[in-house]
Amino acid sequence: MHRIELPPHLSDGTRPCFRFDRPDPARTALLVIDLQVAFVDEGQPYASQNARDVLPNVNAIIAAARAAGALVVFTRASTSDDPRFVRPDWFEQSAAYGPLAAMLRPECPGHALSARLDRAPGDLVVDKYRSSAMLSQSCDLAEQLRARGIDTLIIVGAITNYCCENTARDACQMDFKVFFITDATAAMTDAEHNASLGSVGGHADLRTASEMIGLLEGNQLQ
């Protein structure tokens, strides 16, 4: 599990930051970001122990969200040749992302959601084609959420400083209230995770898994 060290301004109250009351479950979606075989399972080149470590907290929040009546959404980082979603050649041919992009095609084992996730028939599964789940060239998730009357998001998953952070930033700018769970998101290193939390704290309400579960269960926390 990450050793979390928030910057002082997010922990000592010296700078105002978002703090939301208990969300209305009927207007809330839990976004489980990209906890796929490629990022979770042992032996996968882009997986980490950190991603495996947060799975119990992720599953606990899934259970609480489902019990409260919130929508549970699983996203899958994906690669497509569809003109609507295809990435530019410079991205897919890059040393940084080309090999990963190849692993995230739907026919590849790495694309599948981790078998360790708590899934149920009523959950929504969305393939996204950019790091943020909120962009129109990524998927239609934002439209689906608005059609359901959802105005609040809870973000868990991987990777903290890429897909999770980008989704949180865009969601905030699109007028969704965002909860970002510090011990149910995972990066490759503690340094990257903590730096991302320090950044995303300007766009979201940072909560621990236990705090978020308490809010979903109807407890009002400070």
MARVOVEX-439744 format. One record per residue (C-alpha): residue number from 1; x, y, z. Coordinates in Angstrom, 1 decimal, padded with zeros to 4 digits, m for minus. Last residue first. Layout:
[NUM, [X, Y, Z]]
...
end
This chain:
[222, [m015.9, 016.6, 008.5]]
[221, [m018.0, 013.5, 008.2]]
[220, [m021.8, 013.0, 007.9]]
[219, [m022.6, 009.3, 008.0]]
[218, [m025.1, 008.0, 005.5]]
[217, [m023.6, 004.7, 004.5]]
[216, [m022.1, 006.3, 001.4]]
[215, [m020.5, 008.9, 003.6]]
[214, [m019.0, 006.2, 005.9]]
[213, [m017.7, 004.3, 002.9]]
[212, [m016.0, 007.4, 001.6]]
[211, [m014.4, 008.0, 005.0]]
[210, [m013.2, 004.4, 005.2]]
[209, [m011.8, 004.6, 001.7]]
[208, [m009.8, 007.7, 002.5]]
[207, [m011.1, 011.0, 001.1]]
[206, [m009.8, 013.8, m001.2]]
[205, [m012.5, 016.1, m002.4]]
[204, [m011.6, 017.0, m005.9]]
[203, [m010.1, 019.6, m008.3]]
[202, [m007.4, 021.3, m006.2]]
[201, [m006.6, 018.1, m004.4]]
[200, [m005.8, 016.7, m007.8]]
[199, [m002.4, 018.2, m007.7]]
[198, [m001.3, 017.1, m004.2]]
[197, [m002.8, 013.7, m004.8]]
[196, [m000.8, 013.5, m008.0]]
[195, [002.5, 014.3, m006.2]]
[194, [001.6, 011.7, m003.6]]
[193, [001.0, 008.9, m006.1]]
[192, [004.1, 009.8, m008.2]]
[191, [006.3, 009.7, m005.1]]
[190, [004.8, 006.6, m003.7]]
[189, [005.6, 004.7, m007.0]]
[188, [003.8, 003.0, m009.8]]
[187, [000.5, 004.6, m009.1]]
[186, [m002.6, 003.4, m007.2]]
[185, [m006.0, 004.7, m006.2]]
[184, [m008.0, 003.2, m003.4]]
[183, [m006.0, 004.7, m000.6]]
[182, [m006.4, 008.4, m001.6]]
[181, [m010.0, 008.2, m002.9]]
[180, [m011.0, 011.1, m005.1]]
[179, [m014.5, 012.5, m004.6]]
[178, [m015.6, 014.6, m007.5]]
[177, [m018.5, 017.0, m008.0]]
[176, [m019.3, 017.1, m011.7]]
[175, [m019.3, 020.5, m013.3]]
[174, [m017.5, 019.7, m016.6]]
[173, [m014.3, 021.3, m015.2]]
[172, [m014.5, 019.0, m012.2]]
[171, [m014.9, 015.9, m014.5]]
[170, [m011.9, 017.0, m016.6]]
[169, [m009.6, 017.2, m013.6]]
[168, [m010.9, 013.9, m012.1]]
[167, [m010.5, 012.0, m015.3]]
[166, [m007.0, 013.3, m015.8]]
[165, [m006.1, 012.3, m012.2]]
[164, [m007.4, 008.8, m012.5]]
[163, [m006.0, 008.1, m016.0]]
[162, [m002.5, 009.5, m015.3]]
[161, [m001.2, 010.3, m011.9]]
[160, [m003.3, 007.7, m010.0]]
[159, [m003.0, 004.9, m012.5]]
[158, [m005.2, 003.1, m011.6]]
[157, [m008.4, 002.7, m009.7]]
[156, [m010.8, 004.8, m007.6]]
[155, [m012.8, 007.9, m008.4]]
[154, [m016.2, 008.8, m006.8]]
[153, [m018.3, 011.0, m009.1]]
[152, [m021.2, 013.3, m008.4]]
[151, [m023.7, 014.9, m010.9]]
[150, [m025.6, 011.9, m012.2]]
[149, [m029.0, 012.6, m013.8]]
[148, [m028.9, 009.3, m015.7]]
[147, [m028.6, 011.1, m019.1]]
[146, [m025.8, 013.1, m017.5]]
[145, [m023.9, 009.9, m016.7]]
[144, [m024.4, 008.5, m020.2]]
[143, [m023.3, 011.7, m021.8]]
[142, [m020.1, 011.8, m019.7]]
[141, [m019.4, 008.1, m020.5]]
[140, [m019.5, 008.6, m024.2]]
[139, [m015.9, 007.5, m024.9]]
[138, [m012.4, 008.9, m025.3]]
[137, [m012.9, 011.3, m028.2]]
[136, [m015.7, 012.9, m026.2]]
[135, [m013.5, 013.4, m023.1]]
[134, [m014.7, 012.3, m019.7]]
[133, [m012.9, 009.0, m019.2]]
[132, [m009.5, 010.7, m019.3]]
[131, [m006.6, 008.6, m020.4]]
[130, [m007.9, 008.3, m023.9]]
[129, [m009.7, 005.4, m025.7]]
[128, [m012.3, 004.4, m023.1]]
[127, [m014.1, 001.1, m023.0]]
[126, [m017.1, 001.4, m020.6]]
[125, [m018.5, m001.3, m018.3]]
[124, [m021.7, m000.5, m016.4]]
[123, [m022.7, m002.5, m013.3]]
[122, [m026.1, m004.1, m013.1]]
[121, [m024.8, m007.7, m013.6]]
[120, [m022.4, m007.5, m010.6]]
[119, [m018.6, m007.1, m010.3]]
[118, [m016.3, m007.3, m007.3]]
[117, [m012.9, m007.1, m008.8]]
[116, [m010.3, m009.8, m008.4]]
[115, [m010.9, m011.1, m012.0]]
[114, [m009.1, m008.0, m013.2]]
[113, [m010.8, m006.4, m016.1]]
[112, [m009.8, m007.6, m019.5]]
[111, [m007.5, m005.6, m021.8]]
[110, [m004.3, m007.5, m020.8]]
[109, [m005.6, m010.7, m022.4]]
[108, [m005.6, m009.1, m025.9]]
[107, [m008.7, m009.2, m028.2]]
[106, [m010.0, m005.9, m026.9]]
[105, [m006.7, m004.0, m027.7]]
[104, [m005.0, m002.8, m024.6]]
[103, [m001.7, m004.8, m025.0]]
[102, [m000.8, m003.0, m028.2]]
[101, [m001.3, 000.4, m026.6]]
[100, [001.1, m000.7, m023.8]]
[99, [003.8, m001.5, m026.3]]
[98, [003.3, 001.9, m028.1]]
[97, [003.1, 004.0, m025.0]]
[96, [006.6, 005.2, m024.0]]
[95, [008.6, 003.8, m027.0]]
[94, [006.2, 005.8, m029.3]]
[93, [004.5, 004.1, m032.3]]
[92, [001.0, 004.3, m030.8]]
[91, [001.5, 008.0, m029.9]]
[90, [003.2, 009.3, m033.0]]
[89, [000.7, 007.4, m035.1]]
[88, [m002.2, 009.4, m033.8]]
[87, [m004.8, 007.7, m031.6]]
[86, [m007.9, 006.0, m033.1]]
[85, [m011.1, 006.9, m031.3]]
[84, [m013.6, 008.2, m033.9]]
[83, [m011.7, 006.7, m036.8]]
[82, [m012.2, 003.2, m035.2]]
[81, [m008.8, 001.5, m035.1]]
[80, [m009.1, 001.1, m031.3]]
[79, [m007.0, 000.8, m028.2]]
[78, [m008.5, 000.5, m024.8]]
[77, [m008.2, 001.6, m021.2]]
[76, [m011.1, m000.2, m019.5]]
[75, [m013.6, 001.6, m017.3]]
[74, [m015.8, 000.0, m014.7]]
[73, [m018.9, 001.9, m013.6]]
[72, [m020.9, 001.4, m010.4]]
[71, [m024.1, 003.4, m010.2]]
[70, [m025.1, 004.4, m006.6]]
[69, [m027.9, 002.6, m004.8]]
[68, [m026.5, 002.7, m001.3]]
[67, [m025.7, m001.1, m001.4]]
[66, [m023.9, m000.7, m004.7]]
[65, [m021.8, 002.2, m003.4]]
[64, [m020.9, 000.3, m000.2]]
[63, [m020.0, m002.9, m002.1]]
[62, [m017.9, m001.0, m004.6]]
[61, [m016.2, 000.9, m001.8]]
[60, [m015.2, m002.4, m000.2]]
[59, [m014.0, m003.7, m003.5]]
[58, [m011.8, m000.7, m004.0]]
[57, [m010.4, m001.0, m000.5]]
[56, [m009.6, m004.7, m001.0]]
[55, [m008.1, m003.9, m004.4]]
[54, [m005.7, m001.2, m003.2]]
[53, [m002.8, m003.6, m002.7]]
[52, [m003.0, m005.1, m006.2]]
[51, [m002.5, m001.7, m007.8]]
[50, [000.4, m000.9, m005.4]]
[49, [002.0, m004.3, m006.3]]
[48, [002.3, m002.9, m009.8]]
[47, [001.3, m003.9, m013.3]]
[46, [002.7, m002.4, m016.5]]
[45, [005.0, m005.4, m017.5]]
[44, [002.4, m008.0, m016.4]]
[43, [003.9, m010.7, m014.3]]
[42, [001.5, m010.4, m011.4]]
[41, [m001.9, m009.0, m012.5]]
[40, [m003.0, m005.5, m011.9]]
[39, [m002.2, m003.0, m014.7]]
[38, [m002.4, m005.2, m017.7]]
[37, [m005.1, m007.4, m016.1]]
[36, [m007.3, m004.4, m015.8]]
[35, [m008.1, m002.1, m013.0]]
[34, [m008.7, 000.7, m015.5]]
[33, [m010.6, 003.3, m013.4]]
[32, [m013.4, 002.2, m011.1]]
[31, [m015.8, 005.1, m011.4]]
[30, [m018.4, 005.2, m008.7]]
[29, [m021.4, 007.1, m009.9]]
[28, [m023.7, 009.4, m007.8]]
[27, [m027.0, 011.0, m008.5]]
[26, [m029.2, 008.3, m006.9]]
[25, [m026.6, 007.9, m004.2]]
[24, [m027.1, 011.5, m003.1]]
[23, [m023.6, 012.4, m001.9]]
[22, [m022.8, 013.0, 001.7]]
[21, [m021.4, 016.5, 002.1]]
[20, [m018.6, 017.8, 000.0]]
[19, [m015.2, 019.3, 001.0]]
[18, [m013.3, 021.0, m001.8]]
[17, [m010.1, 022.9, m000.8]]
[16, [m009.3, 026.0, 001.1]]
[15, [m005.6, 026.6, 001.9]]
[14, [m004.1, 026.5, 005.4]]
[13, [m006.4, 023.7, 006.4]]
[12, [m003.7, 021.4, 007.8]]
[11, [m003.9, 018.4, 005.6]]
[10, [m004.3, 019.8, 002.0]]
[9, [m002.0, 022.8, 002.6]]
[8, [000.6, 020.5, 004.2]]
[7, [001.2, 018.4, 001.1]]
[6, [m000.3, 014.9, 001.5]]
[5, [002.0, 012.0, 002.5]]
[4, [000.5, 008.6, 001.7]]
[3, [002.7, 005.6, 002.0]]
[2, [001.2, 003.5, m000.8]]
[1, [000.0, 000.0, 000.0]]
end
